[in-house]
Amino acid sequence: MDFEIDKEGTFTGRFVIYDYKKSGIKKLRDCAEGSDYQLPVYYKAVSKLVREQYGIDKPECLALIYASVEKLERNGIIRSDAKSSLFRGNRGPRDLVTAGNFEVLMEWVESKGTELIERIRKGDFTVPYPCPVENTSFGCSYKSVCRYDRYRILPKMVTGGRTDG
């Protein structure tokens, strides 16, 4: 984490969270699609810590960044007003969010995460149907092992989930 300090050496409440990965890194799209919760969970924890430890009512996160050690690239959820401070020139991701949209996205991710936790607590591990990327412009790298494969799921739907025939 990087914390912004003013000229007097006082923490301003603004921060950036980094998560270093060996190679592959997530992007804004992964979070917006609800497939990546790691950095938003860190965001919630750090925001709570900043409020409690520093007495700052409204901490301000400028970016949640995955950094690839092998590929030497960074991406994640970056506010448009902070990009120039975090990346040189035109470098860095093109997918950015405004400060207001950052907060909206974090609230949405929290609500999706809460829904998932409730489903897990209830023991609901049913695969949603249909595939969430089937009719989108995003390709799927996992098509060959996809858990949404309609031909694999159809017998389970017909038998009410039983696989014993």
HUGI-V272687 format. One record per residue. N is the residue number from 0. RES is the residue in three letters. PSI is psi in radians with two decimals (999 if undefined). OMEGA is omega as a letter, one per 40 degrees, with the letter a starting at -180 (none if undefined). D_FIRST is the distance of its C-alpha to the first C-alpha in Angstrom with 2 decimals. Layout:
N:RES:PSI:OMEGA:D_FIRST
N:RES:PSI:OMEGA:D_FIRST
This chain:
0:MET:2.51:i:0.00
1:ASP:2.23:i:3.74
2:PHE:2.33:i:6.45
3:GLU:2.31:i:9.90
4:ILE:2.37:i:12.63
5:ASP:-3.11:a:16.29
6:LYS:-0.44:i:19.18
7:GLU:-0.02:i:19.99
8:GLY:0.31:a:16.65
9:THR:2.39:i:15.92
10:PHE:2.24:a:12.73
11:THR:-0.31:a:13.83
12:GLY:-0.09:i:12.15
13:ARG:2.43:a:10.54
14:PHE:2.86:i:6.93
15:VAL:2.41:i:5.63
16:ILE:2.29:i:4.47
17:TYR:2.46:i:5.87
18:ASP:1.97:a:8.67
19:TYR:2.28:i:10.98
20:LYS:2.73:i:14.63
21:LYS:-0.92:a:17.80
22:SER:-1.38:a:19.67
23:GLY:2.45:i:19.98
24:ILE:2.70:i:17.29
25:LYS:2.89:a:17.66
26:LYS:3.05:i:18.31
27:LEU:-0.73:a:18.61
28:ARG:-0.68:a:22.10
29:ASP:-0.70:i:21.11
30:CYS:-0.79:a:19.30
31:ALA:-0.50:i:22.16
32:GLU:-0.08:i:24.70
33:GLY:0.42:i:23.27
34:SER:0.00:i:22.75
35:ASP:2.11:a:18.97
36:TYR:-0.09:a:17.28
37:GLN:-1.00:a:14.32
38:LEU:-0.69:i:11.49
39:PRO:-0.57:i:13.50
40:VAL:-0.76:i:13.75
41:TYR:-0.73:i:10.03
42:TYR:-0.84:a:10.26
43:LYS:-0.77:a:13.26
44:ALA:-0.79:a:12.00
45:VAL:-0.71:i:9.02
46:SER:-0.74:i:11.63
47:LYS:-0.76:i:14.15
48:LEU:-0.78:a:12.32
49:VAL:-0.74:i:11.78
50:ARG:-0.80:a:15.45
51:GLU:-0.77:a:16.75
52:GLN:-0.62:a:15.11
53:TYR:-0.10:i:15.14
54:GLY:0.46:i:18.04
55:ILE:2.02:a:16.66
56:ASP:-0.71:a:18.82
57:LYS:1.39:i:17.19
58:PRO:2.68:a:13.41
59:GLU:1.94:i:12.77
60:CYS:2.24:a:10.35
61:LEU:-0.50:a:11.08
62:ALA:2.62:i:10.15
63:LEU:1.91:a:9.41
64:ILE:2.26:i:9.85
65:TYR:2.32:i:11.67
66:ALA:2.16:i:12.29
67:SER:2.15:a:15.66
68:VAL:-0.71:a:16.28
69:GLU:-0.76:a:20.05
70:LYS:-0.12:i:20.52
71:LEU:0.83:i:18.02
72:GLU:2.75:a:17.18
73:ARG:2.49:i:14.38
74:ASN:3.05:i:15.09
75:GLY:-2.42:a:14.21
76:ILE:1.83:a:14.35
77:ILE:2.26:i:14.16
78:ARG:2.46:a:15.85
79:SER:-0.59:a:18.83
80:ASP:-0.17:a:18.40
81:ALA:-0.18:a:15.03
82:LYS:-0.79:a:16.23
83:SER:-0.43:i:18.01
84:SER:-0.39:a:15.07
85:LEU:-0.38:a:13.05
86:PHE:2.53:i:16.22
87:ARG:2.39:i:19.40
88:GLY:-2.27:a:22.67
89:ASN:0.13:a:23.38
90:ARG:2.87:i:20.83
91:GLY:3.05:a:18.37
92:PRO:2.69:i:19.30
93:ARG:-0.40:i:22.22
94:ASP:1.91:a:21.41
95:LEU:2.88:i:19.53
96:VAL:2.65:i:19.67
97:THR:2.92:a:20.52
98:ALA:-0.77:i:18.64
99:GLY:-0.73:i:21.39
100:ASN:-0.49:i:21.40
101:PHE:-0.85:a:17.67
102:GLU:-0.72:i:18.53
103:VAL:-0.77:i:21.73
104:LEU:-0.74:i:20.12
105:MET:-0.68:i:17.70
106:GLU:-0.73:i:20.85
107:TRP:-0.78:i:22.86
108:VAL:-0.71:i:20.52
109:GLU:-0.75:a:20.52
110:SER:-0.69:i:24.32
111:LYS:-0.73:i:24.74
112:GLY:-0.72:i:22.69
113:THR:-0.73:i:24.80
114:GLU:-0.78:a:27.90
115:LEU:-0.73:i:27.07
116:ILE:-0.73:i:26.48
117:GLU:-0.72:i:29.80
118:ARG:-0.72:i:31.56
119:ILE:-0.78:i:30.36
120:ARG:-0.59:i:31.52
121:LYS:-0.11:a:34.87
122:GLY:0.30:a:35.19
123:ASP:1.76:i:35.30
124:PHE:0.46:a:34.32
125:THR:2.33:i:36.65
126:VAL:2.22:i:35.65
127:PRO:2.64:i:35.84
128:TYR:2.34:e:38.55
129:PRO:-3.11:i:38.61
130:CYS:2.32:a:35.83
131:PRO:-0.31:i:33.05
132:VAL:0.09:a:33.06
133:GLU:-0.78:a:36.81
134:ASN:0.57:i:37.90
135:THR:2.99:i:34.92
136:SER:-0.10:i:34.47
137:PHE:2.24:i:31.60
138:GLY:2.85:i:32.96
139:CYS:2.11:a:32.27
140:SER:-0.22:a:31.44
141:TYR:0.38:a:32.54
142:LYS:-0.69:a:36.01
143:SER:-0.38:i:37.84
144:VAL:0.43:a:36.14
145:CYS:2.30:i:35.40
146:ARG:-0.13:i:35.63
147:TYR:0.17:a:37.07
148:ASP:1.97:a:40.08
149:ARG:-0.55:a:42.90
150:TYR:-0.41:i:45.53
151:ARG:-0.62:a:43.71
152:ILE:-0.56:a:42.98
153:LEU:-0.84:i:46.47
154:PRO:-0.62:i:48.38
155:LYS:-0.64:i:45.98
156:MET:-0.70:a:46.42
157:VAL:-0.69:a:50.23
158:THR:0.11:i:50.43
159:GLY:0.49:i:48.04
160:GLY:-0.25:i:45.35
161:ARG:2.50:i:47.77
162:THR:0.12:a:47.79
163:ASP:0.12:i:50.98
164:GLY:999:none:53.21
